[in-house]
Amino acid sequence: MTGICEVIITAADPEWLAAFTRRLIEDRLAACGQQITAIRSLYRWDGSIQDDPEARVALHTRLDLVPQIVERADAEHPYDVPCVIALPVSAANPAYIAWVNSETQTP
């Protein structure tokens, strides 16, 4: 394992998500975020199927920082239950791993 991960977060408002991503980078909770501004999300909520436009960001960070990112999303995200999913990176360019580690805080 590399000790880094990709954290996926979705939101209805792409500008809100970009600003949230910027705050996480400024606070060194993520090294970067790659945003897709238009996705379509289908899901069950309150007993019915929803079909909504959303934005999605993939953050690159340390696995150890995921709990802090989840905490921030729970506090700041407009959704009652924000999607925050961490996917461990099993292998990567060693120089990229070093860069992610250098751009994020040590937990």
Jmol script that loads the backbone (N, CA, C; Angstrom):
load data "model"
ATOM      1  N   MET A   1       0.837  -1.201   0.000  1.00  0.00           N
ATOM      2  CA  MET A   1       0.000   0.000   0.000  1.00  0.00           C
ATOM      3  C   MET A   1       0.872   1.250   0.000  1.00  0.00           C
ATOM      4  N   THR A   2       0.287   2.314  -0.496  1.00  0.00           N
ATOM      5  CA  THR A   2       1.030   3.561  -0.664  1.00  0.00           C
ATOM      6  C   THR A   2       0.821   4.546   0.478  1.00  0.00           C
ATOM      7  N   GLY A   3      -0.255   4.369   1.249  1.00  0.00           N
ATOM      8  CA  GLY A   3      -0.575   5.327   2.304  1.00  0.00           C
ATOM      9  C   GLY A   3      -1.379   6.511   1.799  1.00  0.00           C
ATOM     10  N   ILE A   4      -1.670   6.538   0.492  1.00  0.00           N
ATOM     11  CA  ILE A   4      -2.505   7.615  -0.049  1.00  0.00           C
ATOM     12  C   ILE A   4      -3.806   7.014  -0.580  1.00  0.00           C
ATOM     13  N   CYS A   5      -4.761   7.907  -0.856  1.00  0.00           N
ATOM     14  CA  CYS A   5      -6.059   7.453  -1.358  1.00  0.00           C
ATOM     15  C   CYS A   5      -6.684   8.528  -2.235  1.00  0.00           C
ATOM     16  N   GLU A   6      -7.755   8.118  -2.900  1.00  0.00           N
ATOM     17  CA  GLU A   6      -8.580   9.052  -3.649  1.00  0.00           C
ATOM     18  C   GLU A   6      -9.901   9.146  -2.897  1.00  0.00           C
ATOM     19  N   VAL A   7     -10.306  10.360  -2.565  1.00  0.00           N
ATOM     20  CA  VAL A   7     -11.555  10.589  -1.846  1.00  0.00           C
ATOM     21  C   VAL A   7     -12.538  11.228  -2.810  1.00  0.00           C
ATOM     22  N   ILE A   8     -13.670  10.565  -3.017  1.00  0.00           N
ATOM     23  CA  ILE A   8     -14.715  11.054  -3.910  1.00  0.00           C
ATOM     24  C   ILE A   8     -15.769  11.781  -3.082  1.00  0.00           C
ATOM     25  N   ILE A   9     -16.118  12.988  -3.518  1.00  0.00           N
ATOM     26  CA  ILE A   9     -17.192  13.760  -2.884  1.00  0.00           C
ATOM     27  C   ILE A   9     -18.080  14.302  -4.001  1.00  0.00           C
ATOM     28  N   THR A  10     -19.391  14.252  -3.797  1.00  0.00           N
ATOM     29  CA  THR A  10     -20.327  14.805  -4.765  1.00  0.00           C
ATOM     30  C   THR A  10     -21.119  15.940  -4.123  1.00  0.00           C
ATOM     31  N   ALA A  11     -21.661  16.815  -4.971  1.00  0.00           N
ATOM     32  CA  ALA A  11     -22.496  17.927  -4.510  1.00  0.00           C
ATOM     33  C   ALA A  11     -23.344  18.426  -5.670  1.00  0.00           C
ATOM     34  N   ALA A  12     -24.449  19.058  -5.351  1.00  0.00           N
ATOM     35  CA  ALA A  12     -25.332  19.595  -6.387  1.00  0.00           C
ATOM     36  C   ALA A  12     -24.742  20.820  -7.074  1.00  0.00           C
ATOM     37  N   ASP A  13     -24.003  21.625  -6.332  1.00  0.00           N
ATOM     38  CA  ASP A  13     -23.484  22.900  -6.833  1.00  0.00           C
ATOM     39  C   ASP A  13     -21.981  22.783  -7.121  1.00  0.00           C
ATOM     40  N   PRO A  14     -21.587  22.793  -8.401  1.00  0.00           N
ATOM     41  CA  PRO A  14     -20.168  22.667  -8.736  1.00  0.00           C
ATOM     42  C   PRO A  14     -19.295  23.763  -8.132  1.00  0.00           C
ATOM     43  N   GLU A  15     -19.819  24.980  -8.009  1.00  0.00           N
ATOM     44  CA  GLU A  15     -19.031  26.072  -7.437  1.00  0.00           C
ATOM     45  C   GLU A  15     -18.817  25.872  -5.943  1.00  0.00           C
ATOM     46  N   TRP A  16     -19.850  25.382  -5.248  1.00  0.00           N
ATOM     47  CA  TRP A  16     -19.674  25.072  -3.835  1.00  0.00           C
ATOM     48  C   TRP A  16     -18.605  23.994  -3.671  1.00  0.00           C
ATOM     49  N   LEU A  17     -18.666  22.962  -4.517  1.00  0.00           N
ATOM     50  CA  LEU A  17     -17.710  21.862  -4.421  1.00  0.00           C
ATOM     51  C   LEU A  17     -16.284  22.337  -4.716  1.00  0.00           C
ATOM     52  N   ALA A  18     -16.121  23.229  -5.692  1.00  0.00           N
ATOM     53  CA  ALA A  18     -14.789  23.776  -5.994  1.00  0.00           C
ATOM     54  C   ALA A  18     -14.263  24.585  -4.816  1.00  0.00           C
ATOM     55  N   ALA A  19     -15.111  25.381  -4.194  1.00  0.00           N
ATOM     56  CA  ALA A  19     -14.689  26.179  -3.034  1.00  0.00           C
ATOM     57  C   ALA A  19     -14.346  25.280  -1.847  1.00  0.00           C
ATOM     58  N   PHE A  20     -15.124  24.241  -1.635  1.00  0.00           N
ATOM     59  CA  PHE A  20     -14.847  23.292  -0.562  1.00  0.00           C
ATOM     60  C   PHE A  20     -13.507  22.598  -0.810  1.00  0.00           C
ATOM     61  N   THR A  21     -13.283  22.193  -2.051  1.00  0.00           N
ATOM     62  CA  THR A  21     -12.014  21.555  -2.427  1.00  0.00           C
ATOM     63  C   THR A  21     -10.851  22.502  -2.171  1.00  0.00           C
ATOM     64  N   ARG A  22     -10.998  23.750  -2.563  1.00  0.00           N
ATOM     65  CA  ARG A  22      -9.940  24.742  -2.338  1.00  0.00           C
ATOM     66  C   ARG A  22      -9.620  24.878  -0.845  1.00  0.00           C
ATOM     67  N   ARG A  23     -10.657  24.914   0.003  1.00  0.00           N
ATOM     68  CA  ARG A  23     -10.431  25.018   1.453  1.00  0.00           C
ATOM     69  C   ARG A  23      -9.674  23.800   1.985  1.00  0.00           C
ATOM     70  N   LEU A  24     -10.009  22.621   1.483  1.00  0.00           N
ATOM     71  CA  LEU A  24      -9.295  21.413   1.917  1.00  0.00           C
ATOM     72  C   LEU A  24      -7.828  21.466   1.505  1.00  0.00           C
ATOM     73  N   ILE A  25      -7.563  21.971   0.304  1.00  0.00           N
ATOM     74  CA  ILE A  25      -6.174  22.093  -0.164  1.00  0.00           C
ATOM     75  C   ILE A  25      -5.441  23.163   0.650  1.00  0.00           C
ATOM     76  N   GLU A  26      -6.090  24.301   0.881  1.00  0.00           N
ATOM     77  CA  GLU A  26      -5.466  25.352   1.690  1.00  0.00           C
ATOM     78  C   GLU A  26      -5.104  24.851   3.081  1.00  0.00           C
ATOM     79  N   ASP A  27      -5.956  24.000   3.654  1.00  0.00           N
ATOM     80  CA  ASP A  27      -5.720  23.466   4.994  1.00  0.00           C
ATOM     81  C   ASP A  27      -4.848  22.213   4.977  1.00  0.00           C
ATOM     82  N   ARG A  28      -4.332  21.867   3.806  1.00  0.00           N
ATOM     83  CA  ARG A  28      -3.416  20.727   3.606  1.00  0.00           C
ATOM     84  C   ARG A  28      -4.043  19.390   3.969  1.00  0.00           C
ATOM     85  N   LEU A  29      -5.375  19.306   3.811  1.00  0.00           N
ATOM     86  CA  LEU A  29      -6.060  18.037   3.986  1.00  0.00           C
ATOM     87  C   LEU A  29      -6.086  17.238   2.688  1.00  0.00           C
ATOM     88  N   ALA A  30      -5.817  17.892   1.569  1.00  0.00           N
ATOM     89  CA  ALA A  30      -5.720  17.239   0.267  1.00  0.00           C
ATOM     90  C   ALA A  30      -4.631  17.927  -0.531  1.00  0.00           C
ATOM     91  N   ALA A  31      -3.957  17.149  -1.371  1.00  0.00           N
ATOM     92  CA  ALA A  31      -2.921  17.717  -2.233  1.00  0.00           C
ATOM     93  C   ALA A  31      -3.534  18.340  -3.480  1.00  0.00           C
ATOM     94  N   CYS A  32      -4.614  17.740  -3.976  1.00  0.00           N
ATOM     95  CA  CYS A  32      -5.267  18.258  -5.182  1.00  0.00           C
ATOM     96  C   CYS A  32      -6.676  17.703  -5.258  1.00  0.00           C
ATOM     97  N   GLY A  33      -7.445  18.271  -6.155  1.00  0.00           N
ATOM     98  CA  GLY A  33      -8.790  17.781  -6.439  1.00  0.00           C
ATOM     99  C   GLY A  33      -9.080  17.926  -7.910  1.00  0.00           C
ATOM    100  N   GLN A  34      -9.553  16.859  -8.507  1.00  0.00           N
ATOM    101  CA  GLN A  34      -9.899  16.868  -9.934  1.00  0.00           C
ATOM    102  C   GLN A  34     -11.411  16.769 -10.046  1.00  0.00           C
ATOM    103  N   GLN A  35     -12.020  17.847 -10.531  1.00  0.00           N
ATOM    104  CA  GLN A  35     -13.478  17.951 -10.512  1.00  0.00           C
ATOM    105  C   GLN A  35     -14.078  17.687 -11.884  1.00  0.00           C
ATOM    106  N   ILE A  36     -15.153  16.917 -11.863  1.00  0.00           N
ATOM    107  CA  ILE A  36     -16.019  16.748 -13.029  1.00  0.00           C
ATOM    108  C   ILE A  36     -17.280  17.534 -12.704  1.00  0.00           C
ATOM    109  N   THR A  37     -17.597  18.522 -13.515  1.00  0.00           N
ATOM    110  CA  THR A  37     -18.682  19.441 -13.141  1.00  0.00           C
ATOM    111  C   THR A  37     -20.069  18.932 -13.494  1.00  0.00           C
ATOM    112  N   ALA A  38     -20.180  17.917 -14.327  1.00  0.00           N
ATOM    113  CA  ALA A  38     -21.515  17.438 -14.702  1.00  0.00           C
ATOM    114  C   ALA A  38     -21.554  15.913 -14.686  1.00  0.00           C
ATOM    115  N   ILE A  39     -22.221  15.379 -13.658  1.00  0.00           N
ATOM    116  CA  ILE A  39     -22.521  13.958 -13.611  1.00  0.00           C
ATOM    117  C   ILE A  39     -24.013  13.816 -13.344  1.00  0.00           C
ATOM    118  N   ARG A  40     -24.510  12.638 -13.550  1.00  0.00           N
ATOM    119  CA  ARG A  40     -25.920  12.356 -13.274  1.00  0.00           C
ATOM    120  C   ARG A  40     -25.970  11.310 -12.166  1.00  0.00           C
ATOM    121  N   SER A  41     -26.651  11.621 -11.088  1.00  0.00           N
ATOM    122  CA  SER A  41     -26.747  10.710  -9.952  1.00  0.00           C
ATOM    123  C   SER A  41     -28.162  10.172  -9.819  1.00  0.00           C
ATOM    124  N   LEU A  42     -28.250   8.870  -9.749  1.00  0.00           N
ATOM    125  CA  LEU A  42     -29.520   8.193  -9.508  1.00  0.00           C
ATOM    126  C   LEU A  42     -29.390   7.457  -8.186  1.00  0.00           C
ATOM    127  N   TYR A  43     -30.356   7.647  -7.299  1.00  0.00           N
ATOM    128  CA  TYR A  43     -30.266   7.071  -5.960  1.00  0.00           C
ATOM    129  C   TYR A  43     -31.643   7.064  -5.306  1.00  0.00           C
ATOM    130  N   ARG A  44     -31.774   6.250  -4.270  1.00  0.00           N
ATOM    131  CA  ARG A  44     -33.016   6.220  -3.499  1.00  0.00           C
ATOM    132  C   ARG A  44     -32.851   7.146  -2.297  1.00  0.00           C
ATOM    133  N   TRP A  45     -33.832   8.030  -2.092  1.00  0.00           N
ATOM    134  CA  TRP A  45     -33.826   8.935  -0.937  1.00  0.00           C
ATOM    135  C   TRP A  45     -35.260   9.138  -0.486  1.00  0.00           C
ATOM    136  N   ASP A  46     -35.503   8.979   0.790  1.00  0.00           N
ATOM    137  CA  ASP A  46     -36.841   9.132   1.371  1.00  0.00           C
ATOM    138  C   ASP A  46     -37.881   8.293   0.633  1.00  0.00           C
ATOM    139  N   GLY A  47     -37.492   7.082   0.246  1.00  0.00           N
ATOM    140  CA  GLY A  47     -38.442   6.139  -0.330  1.00  0.00           C
ATOM    141  C   GLY A  47     -38.713   6.268  -1.814  1.00  0.00           C
ATOM    142  N   SER A  48     -38.060   7.210  -2.490  1.00  0.00           N
ATOM    143  CA  SER A  48     -38.286   7.312  -3.936  1.00  0.00           C
ATOM    144  C   SER A  48     -36.951   7.464  -4.669  1.00  0.00           C
ATOM    145  N   ILE A  49     -36.978   7.099  -5.938  1.00  0.00           N
ATOM    146  CA  ILE A  49     -35.782   7.186  -6.780  1.00  0.00           C
ATOM    147  C   ILE A  49     -35.593   8.634  -7.228  1.00  0.00           C
ATOM    148  N   GLN A  50     -34.389   9.141  -7.007  1.00  0.00           N
ATOM    149  CA  GLN A  50     -34.017  10.500  -7.415  1.00  0.00           C
ATOM    150  C   GLN A  50     -33.129  10.422  -8.651  1.00  0.00           C
ATOM    151  N   ASP A  51     -33.163  11.440  -9.477  1.00  0.00           N
ATOM    152  CA  ASP A  51     -32.352  11.527 -10.692  1.00  0.00           C
ATOM    153  C   ASP A  51     -31.919  12.989 -10.816  1.00  0.00           C
ATOM    154  N   ASP A  52     -30.686  13.280 -10.362  1.00  0.00           N
ATOM    155  CA  ASP A  52     -30.266  14.666 -10.215  1.00  0.00           C
ATOM    156  C   ASP A  52     -28.902  14.930 -10.852  1.00  0.00           C
ATOM    157  N   PRO A  53     -28.715  16.157 -11.366  1.00  0.00           N
ATOM    158  CA  PRO A  53     -27.371  16.556 -11.798  1.00  0.00           C
ATOM    159  C   PRO A  53     -26.513  16.861 -10.574  1.00  0.00           C
ATOM    160  N   GLU A  54     -25.248  16.474 -10.637  1.00  0.00           N
ATOM    161  CA  GLU A  54     -24.309  16.755  -9.556  1.00  0.00           C
ATOM    162  C   GLU A  54     -22.931  17.013 -10.148  1.00  0.00           C
ATOM    163  N   ALA A  55     -22.023  17.428  -9.283  1.00  0.00           N
ATOM    164  CA  ALA A  55     -20.599  17.530  -9.603  1.00  0.00           C
ATOM    165  C   ALA A  55     -19.879  16.520  -8.724  1.00  0.00           C
ATOM    166  N   ARG A  56     -18.672  16.149  -9.141  1.00  0.00           N
ATOM    167  CA  ARG A  56     -17.901  15.134  -8.417  1.00  0.00           C
ATOM    168  C   ARG A  56     -16.448  15.575  -8.377  1.00  0.00           C
ATOM    169  N   VAL A  57     -15.808  15.414  -7.226  1.00  0.00           N
ATOM    170  CA  VAL A  57     -14.390  15.712  -7.128  1.00  0.00           C
ATOM    171  C   VAL A  57     -13.667  14.470  -6.634  1.00  0.00           C
ATOM    172  N   ALA A  58     -12.471  14.254  -7.153  1.00  0.00           N
ATOM    173  CA  ALA A  58     -11.578  13.186  -6.689  1.00  0.00           C
ATOM    174  C   ALA A  58     -10.386  13.867  -6.034  1.00  0.00           C
ATOM    175  N   LEU A  59     -10.309  13.759  -4.725  1.00  0.00           N
ATOM    176  CA  LEU A  59      -9.209  14.352  -3.960  1.00  0.00           C
ATOM    177  C   LEU A  59      -8.101  13.333  -3.795  1.00  0.00           C
ATOM    178  N   HIS A  60      -6.859  13.771  -3.830  1.00  0.00           N
ATOM    179  CA  HIS A  60      -5.722  12.906  -3.539  1.00  0.00           C
ATOM    180  C   HIS A  60      -5.123  13.361  -2.216  1.00  0.00           C
ATOM    181  N   THR A  61      -5.025  12.408  -1.287  1.00  0.00           N
ATOM    182  CA  THR A  61      -4.616  12.732   0.070  1.00  0.00           C
ATOM    183  C   THR A  61      -4.036  11.500   0.757  1.00  0.00           C
ATOM    184  N   ARG A  62      -3.673  11.683   2.015  1.00  0.00           N
ATOM    185  CA  ARG A  62      -3.209  10.569   2.856  1.00  0.00           C
ATOM    186  C   ARG A  62      -4.418   9.832   3.430  1.00  0.00           C
ATOM    187  N   LEU A  63      -4.311   8.533   3.534  1.00  0.00           N
ATOM    188  CA  LEU A  63      -5.382   7.748   4.166  1.00  0.00           C
ATOM    189  C   LEU A  63      -5.685   8.249   5.573  1.00  0.00           C
ATOM    190  N   ASP A  64      -4.658   8.644   6.295  1.00  0.00           N
ATOM    191  CA  ASP A  64      -4.829   9.092   7.680  1.00  0.00           C
ATOM    192  C   ASP A  64      -5.635  10.386   7.796  1.00  0.00           C
ATOM    193  N   LEU A  65      -5.793  11.130   6.703  1.00  0.00           N
ATOM    194  CA  LEU A  65      -6.528  12.396   6.757  1.00  0.00           C
ATOM    195  C   LEU A  65      -8.008  12.240   6.421  1.00  0.00           C
ATOM    196  N   VAL A  66      -8.421  11.046   5.993  1.00  0.00           N
ATOM    197  CA  VAL A  66      -9.822  10.833   5.607  1.00  0.00           C
ATOM    198  C   VAL A  66     -10.793  11.176   6.736  1.00  0.00           C
ATOM    199  N   PRO A  67     -10.550  10.776   7.979  1.00  0.00           N
ATOM    200  CA  PRO A  67     -11.509  11.147   9.035  1.00  0.00           C
ATOM    201  C   PRO A  67     -11.712  12.668   9.160  1.00  0.00           C
ATOM    202  N   GLN A  68     -10.668  13.445   8.965  1.00  0.00           N
ATOM    203  CA  GLN A  68     -10.810  14.902   9.042  1.00  0.00           C
ATOM    204  C   GLN A  68     -11.613  15.437   7.859  1.00  0.00           C
ATOM    205  N   ILE A  69     -11.436  14.839   6.693  1.00  0.00           N
ATOM    206  CA  ILE A  69     -12.209  15.259   5.513  1.00  0.00           C
ATOM    207  C   ILE A  69     -13.679  14.915   5.714  1.00  0.00           C
ATOM    208  N   VAL A  70     -13.963  13.727   6.235  1.00  0.00           N
ATOM    209  CA  VAL A  70     -15.353  13.334   6.521  1.00  0.00           C
ATOM    210  C   VAL A  70     -15.971  14.300   7.526  1.00  0.00           C
ATOM    211  N   GLU A  71     -15.225  14.643   8.560  1.00  0.00           N
ATOM    212  CA  GLU A  71     -15.719  15.584   9.578  1.00  0.00           C
ATOM    213  C   GLU A  71     -16.040  16.940   8.962  1.00  0.00           C
ATOM    214  N   ARG A  72     -15.155  17.433   8.105  1.00  0.00           N
ATOM    215  CA  ARG A  72     -15.391  18.730   7.437  1.00  0.00           C
ATOM    216  C   ARG A  72     -16.617  18.661   6.531  1.00  0.00           C
ATOM    217  N   ALA A  73     -16.737  17.566   5.777  1.00  0.00           N
ATOM    218  CA  ALA A  73     -17.905  17.416   4.896  1.00  0.00           C
ATOM    219  C   ALA A  73     -19.187  17.369   5.719  1.00  0.00           C
ATOM    220  N   ASP A  74     -19.187  16.629   6.810  1.00  0.00           N
ATOM    221  CA  ASP A  74     -20.378  16.575   7.660  1.00  0.00           C
ATOM    222  C   ASP A  74     -20.752  17.951   8.201  1.00  0.00           C
ATOM    223  N   ALA A  75     -19.759  18.778   8.500  1.00  0.00           N
ATOM    224  CA  ALA A  75     -20.012  20.108   9.066  1.00  0.00           C
ATOM    225  C   ALA A  75     -20.397  21.141   8.013  1.00  0.00           C
ATOM    226  N   GLU A  76     -19.815  21.057   6.804  1.00  0.00           N
ATOM    227  CA  GLU A  76     -19.956  22.135   5.822  1.00  0.00           C
ATOM    228  C   GLU A  76     -20.831  21.814   4.614  1.00  0.00           C
ATOM    229  N   HIS A  77     -21.016  20.538   4.309  1.00  0.00           N
ATOM    230  CA  HIS A  77     -21.734  20.144   3.089  1.00  0.00           C
ATOM    231  C   HIS A  77     -23.217  20.448   3.228  1.00  0.00           C
ATOM    232  N   PRO A  78     -23.868  20.919   2.162  1.00  0.00           N
ATOM    233  CA  PRO A  78     -25.297  21.215   2.245  1.00  0.00           C
ATOM    234  C   PRO A  78     -26.187  19.975   2.345  1.00  0.00           C
ATOM    235  N   TYR A  79     -25.683  18.790   2.004  1.00  0.00           N
ATOM    236  CA  TYR A  79     -26.489  17.569   2.087  1.00  0.00           C
ATOM    237  C   TYR A  79     -26.576  17.070   3.531  1.00  0.00           C
ATOM    238  N   ASP A  80     -27.683  16.417   3.856  1.00  0.00           N
ATOM    239  CA  ASP A  80     -27.826  15.763   5.159  1.00  0.00           C
ATOM    240  C   ASP A  80     -26.829  14.612   5.291  1.00  0.00           C
ATOM    241  N   VAL A  81     -26.631  13.887   4.194  1.00  0.00           N
ATOM    242  CA  VAL A  81     -25.728  12.734   4.177  1.00  0.00           C
ATOM    243  C   VAL A  81     -24.823  12.865   2.948  1.00  0.00           C
ATOM    244  N   PRO A  82     -23.719  13.602   3.064  1.00  0.00           N
ATOM    245  CA  PRO A  82     -22.851  13.771   1.897  1.00  0.00           C
ATOM    246  C   PRO A  82     -22.115  12.482   1.533  1.00  0.00           C
ATOM    247  N   CYS A  83     -21.946  12.288   0.238  1.00  0.00           N
ATOM    248  CA  CYS A  83     -21.149  11.168  -0.265  1.00  0.00           C
ATOM    249  C   CYS A  83     -19.673  11.522  -0.082  1.00  0.00           C
ATOM    250  N   VAL A  84     -18.989  10.754   0.744  1.00  0.00           N
ATOM    251  CA  VAL A  84     -17.541  10.880   0.930  1.00  0.00           C
ATOM    252  C   VAL A  84     -17.019   9.447   0.973  1.00  0.00           C
ATOM    253  N   ILE A  85     -16.325   9.038  -0.082  1.00  0.00           N
ATOM    254  CA  ILE A  85     -15.847   7.664  -0.203  1.00  0.00           C
ATOM    255  C   ILE A  85     -14.347   7.691  -0.454  1.00  0.00           C
ATOM    256  N   ALA A  86     -13.596   6.961   0.350  1.00  0.00           N
ATOM    257  CA  ALA A  86     -12.139   6.879   0.191  1.00  0.00           C
ATOM    258  C   ALA A  86     -11.759   5.555  -0.453  1.00  0.00           C
ATOM    259  N   LEU A  87     -10.981   5.636  -1.518  1.00  0.00           N
ATOM    260  CA  LEU A  87     -10.498   4.456  -2.231  1.00  0.00           C
ATOM    261  C   LEU A  87      -8.987   4.395  -2.083  1.00  0.00           C
ATOM    262  N   PRO A  88      -8.452   3.384  -1.402  1.00  0.00           N
ATOM    263  CA  PRO A  88      -6.999   3.313  -1.229  1.00  0.00           C
ATOM    264  C   PRO A  88      -6.288   3.122  -2.560  1.00  0.00           C
ATOM    265  N   VAL A  89      -5.136   3.721  -2.680  1.00  0.00           N
ATOM    266  CA  VAL A  89      -4.294   3.576  -3.875  1.00  0.00           C
ATOM    267  C   VAL A  89      -3.282   2.475  -3.570  1.00  0.00           C
ATOM    268  N   SER A  90      -3.380   1.367  -4.284  1.00  0.00           N
ATOM    269  CA  SER A  90      -2.505   0.231  -4.001  1.00  0.00           C
ATOM    270  C   SER A  90      -1.123   0.389  -4.624  1.00  0.00           C
ATOM    271  N   ALA A  91      -1.039   1.136  -5.711  1.00  0.00           N
ATOM    272  CA  ALA A  91       0.251   1.375  -6.370  1.00  0.00           C
ATOM    273  C   ALA A  91       0.163   2.701  -7.119  1.00  0.00           C
ATOM    274  N   ALA A  92       1.307   3.387  -7.223  1.00  0.00           N
ATOM    275  CA  ALA A  92       1.341   4.668  -7.922  1.00  0.00           C
ATOM    276  C   ALA A  92       2.786   5.052  -8.205  1.00  0.00           C
ATOM    277  N   ASN A  93       2.940   6.076  -8.996  1.00  0.00           N
ATOM    278  CA  ASN A  93       4.255   6.644  -9.264  1.00  0.00           C
ATOM    279  C   ASN A  93       4.860   7.082  -7.928  1.00  0.00           C
ATOM    280  N   PRO A  94       6.030   6.552  -7.545  1.00  0.00           N
ATOM    281  CA  PRO A  94       6.634   6.933  -6.259  1.00  0.00           C
ATOM    282  C   PRO A  94       6.821   8.437  -6.101  1.00  0.00           C
ATOM    283  N   ALA A  95       7.143   9.126  -7.187  1.00  0.00           N
ATOM    284  CA  ALA A  95       7.308  10.577  -7.103  1.00  0.00           C
ATOM    285  C   ALA A  95       5.972  11.259  -6.808  1.00  0.00           C
ATOM    286  N   TYR A  96       4.870  10.716  -7.351  1.00  0.00           N
ATOM    287  CA  TYR A  96       3.555  11.292  -7.083  1.00  0.00           C
ATOM    288  C   TYR A  96       3.157  11.058  -5.632  1.00  0.00           C
ATOM    289  N   ILE A  97       3.411   9.865  -5.114  1.00  0.00           N
ATOM    290  CA  ILE A  97       3.130   9.571  -3.708  1.00  0.00           C
ATOM    291  C   ILE A  97       3.888  10.554  -2.813  1.00  0.00           C
ATOM    292  N   ALA A  98       5.152  10.777  -3.123  1.00  0.00           N
ATOM    293  CA  ALA A  98       5.970  11.715  -2.336  1.00  0.00           C
ATOM    294  C   ALA A  98       5.385  13.116  -2.409  1.00  0.00           C
ATOM    295  N   TRP A  99       4.915  13.520  -3.592  1.00  0.00           N
ATOM    296  CA  TRP A  99       4.328  14.856  -3.740  1.00  0.00           C
ATOM    297  C   TRP A  99       3.055  14.982  -2.903  1.00  0.00           C
ATOM    298  N   VAL A 100       2.169  13.988  -2.967  1.00  0.00           N
ATOM    299  CA  VAL A 100       0.931  14.027  -2.167  1.00  0.00           C
ATOM    300  C   VAL A 100       1.294  14.151  -0.685  1.00  0.00           C
ATOM    301  N   ASN A 101       2.261  13.364  -0.244  1.00  0.00           N
ATOM    302  CA  ASN A 101       2.677  13.418   1.161  1.00  0.00           C
ATOM    303  C   ASN A 101       3.277  14.772   1.527  1.00  0.00           C
ATOM    304  N   SER A 102       4.033  15.374   0.611  1.00  0.00           N
ATOM    305  CA  SER A 102       4.656  16.660   0.917  1.00  0.00           C
ATOM    306  C   SER A 102       3.656  17.814   0.936  1.00  0.00           C
ATOM    307  N   GLU A 103       2.538  17.667   0.220  1.00  0.00           N
ATOM    308  CA  GLU A 103       1.540  18.737   0.119  1.00  0.00           C
ATOM    309  C   GLU A 103       0.401  18.607   1.129  1.00  0.00           C
ATOM    310  N   THR A 104       0.438  17.556   1.947  1.00  0.00           N
ATOM    311  CA  THR A 104      -0.597  17.369   2.949  1.00  0.00           C
ATOM    312  C   THR A 104       0.023  17.347   4.340  1.00  0.00           C
ATOM    313  N   GLN A 105      -0.805  17.645   5.311  1.00  0.00           N
ATOM    314  CA  GLN A 105      -0.309  17.694   6.694  1.00  0.00           C
ATOM    315  C   GLN A 105      -0.083  16.285   7.224  1.00  0.00           C
ATOM    316  N   THR A 106       0.854  16.164   8.140  1.00  0.00           N
ATOM    317  CA  THR A 106       1.063  14.903   8.830  1.00  0.00           C
ATOM    318  C   THR A 106       0.032  14.809   9.935  1.00  0.00           C
ATOM    319  N   PRO A 107      -0.770  13.747   9.918  1.00  0.00           N
ATOM    320  CA  PRO A 107      -1.833  13.644  10.930  1.00  0.00           C
ATOM    321  C   PRO A 107      -1.273  13.555  12.356  1.00  0.00           C
TER     322      PRO A 107
END
end "model"
wireframe off; spacefill off
backbone 0.3
color backbone group
